[in-house]
Amino acid sequence: MSGVFAGQMFVSTFVTLLVILDPPGAIPVFLGLTRSLAPGARRAAARRASLVALGVIASFAVFGQRILDYLHISLPALQGAGGLLLLIVALDLLTGSDSEEHADAGVNVALVPLGTPLLAGPGAIVATMLAVQKASGTAELVSVGLALVAALVIVWLTFHFAGSLHRILRESGIVLLTRIAGLLLSAIAVQMIADSVRAFVKAG
């Protein structure tokens, strides 16, 4: 019976994380931030971003609540900070000022903003923390870990083969996708900030 519950925990956590991470929706942002990189560097950025996201989310899943309690940081505050950081990235994508900046940074773009907060954002962190809290045994905890790894493998594969899309769309198409991604990302960032403010008001 424990195996059944572990399987259910894996499926629910995997689906939740996949929806939050939204690999297809992140492709334009990934291409926009890495369009000045060589194909090999772009693939390295995809791998590093996925590993960074895995490390950050896993760390918060295990130690997150203790870290937040120690620093006296609430989840709405974390969500608001992530929203502000994403808004800065979105404005860079909309204005086109990201290309020169990230060209000098090389694959470090995989750390910020790709690895975090784009992938390892408040949504994915909170969802994983809640799944860990719901897990009632070792088997379910392992299921949560496997679901996290599986979801980020999907993200890595999506980013890894994004270069094919880059060759098809060429530079003009990527610029268009980048502007659209910036607009959508700014809307997501504003929504995150609004949810954070709403949570603060409700708590007050």
N, C-alpha and C positions, 0 to 999 in steps of 0.2 A: 504493500500500500504506500510505503514511503517513496518508492520509485515512481509511482503515479503522481504523487504530489510534487516530486522533484521535476518530473517532466512538465507538469503544468507550470511550475515556477519558471523553468527554462523558456517555455514558449511565451508566456506572458511578459517576462522581462525582455526577451529578444525582440518581440514585436514592438513593445513600448519604446525601447532604445532605438530601433530602426526608424520608427516614425519620428522620434525627436531629432535624431541625427540627420535624417532626410538626405541620404547620399546623392540622389539625382538633383535635388535642389541646391546642393552645395557645389556641384560641378562648375557652374558659371563663376562663382566666387573663387574657387580653386584656380580655374584657368585665368581669371583676371589678375590674381595675385602672383601667378607664376608664369605669366606669358613672356616675361623677359628672360626666363631661365632656359638653358639648353634641355633637350629631352631627358638626358640622364639626370640632370639636377632636378627636373620636375618629378621624375620617378622617385628620387631620393627624398624630395620634400613630401611626397605622398606617403612614403613609408615612415618618415620621421613624424609627420603629423599624426598618423594613426597610433604610433607608439607613445607619443607624448599624451595624446588623449587617453589611451589605455592607462598609462601611469597615473595621470591626474585623477581620473574617475575612480580607479581602483583605490587610490590613496584616500580619497574622500569617503569611499564606501566603507573603508575599515576605520579610519581615524577622523572622518569629517566632523561628526557631531562633537567629539572631544576638542578638535581644533577650534570650531566655531564657539563652543562654550568657553574655552580658555581665552579666546580673543574678544569675547562678548560681542560676537557678530551674529546677527540673525540671518535666516535664509532669505527674507526679503531684501536685506542689505546686499547679500551676495548676488541676488538676481538683479538689483539695480545697478551694481557695479559692472556686471557682465553686459547689461544693456547699454550703459554709457560707452564701454570699450567697443562694443559692436557698432555703435552709432559712429564712432570715429572712423572705424574701418569702412563703413558704408559711405561716409562722406568722401573718403579717399577714392573709393571706387567710382563714385559719381563724378568727381572732378577730374579723375585721371591722374592725380598726383601720386598714385601708389607705385607706378612703374619704375620711376627713377629710384625711389626709396628702397624698394624691395630688390631691385637689380643689384644694389650694393650689398644688401643683406644676404644674398644667396639663399641657400636652403634654410637659413634661420627663420624665414617666413613660416616655416613649418611649426615653429614653436609658438609664435604669436603673429597673426591671429588665428592661424589654421588649427593648430593643436588645441589651443585654448584662447579665446572662449568660443570659437565657432563650433568645434566638435565637443570639447569638454566644457560645455556651458552649464549654467545653473539648471537647465531642464534635465540634461543627462545626469548630472551629479545628484540632484535631488531624487530623480527616479531610481537610481541605483542605491542610494542610501535607504530609501523606503523599502526597496526589495530586500535589502540585507536585514532590515528591521523585521520584515514579515517572515523571513526564513526561520523555520523552527528546528532545523537540524543541520548536521554537516552536509548531507546529501543536497538539501535545498540551497545551502550556501555555495556549494560547488556548482550547482545549476546556474545560480546568478553569475558567478565568475565566468562560466562557459558561455553564457548568453552575451555577456559584455565582450568577450573575445570574439565571438562569432559576428556580432554586429559591427565591430571595428574591422574585422577581416573584409566584410562586405564594403565598408567605406574605403579601405585600402585598395581593393580591386577596382572600385569605381573610379578613384582618383588615378590609379595606375594606368588605366586605359583611357583616361580623359585626353591624352595626347592625340589619339586617333580623331577625336572630335575637333581638336585644335587644327589638325591638318585639313579636315573637311571644311570647317568654317572659315579658315584663314584669318588674317589679322583683323579685317573689318568686321567679320562676324563675331570675333571674340570681344572686340571693343563694344559692340552692341549688347552682347550678353553681359558684359561687365557693368554697363550702365543699368541694365534691367536688374541685375543682381544687387547693385548698390541701392536701388530704389526699394526692392523687396527686403533687403537686409536692414535698411533704415526703418522700415515699417515693423519688422520683427523686434528691433532694438527699442523702438518707442513703446511697443506692446509690453516688452519685458519691464521697462521703467514704469509704465502705467500699472502693471500688476504689482510691482514692488510698492508703489505709493499706495495702492488700494489695500495691500496687506498691512502697511504701517497704519493707515487710517482705521482699519478694522481692529487692529491690536490696541490702538489708543482709545 
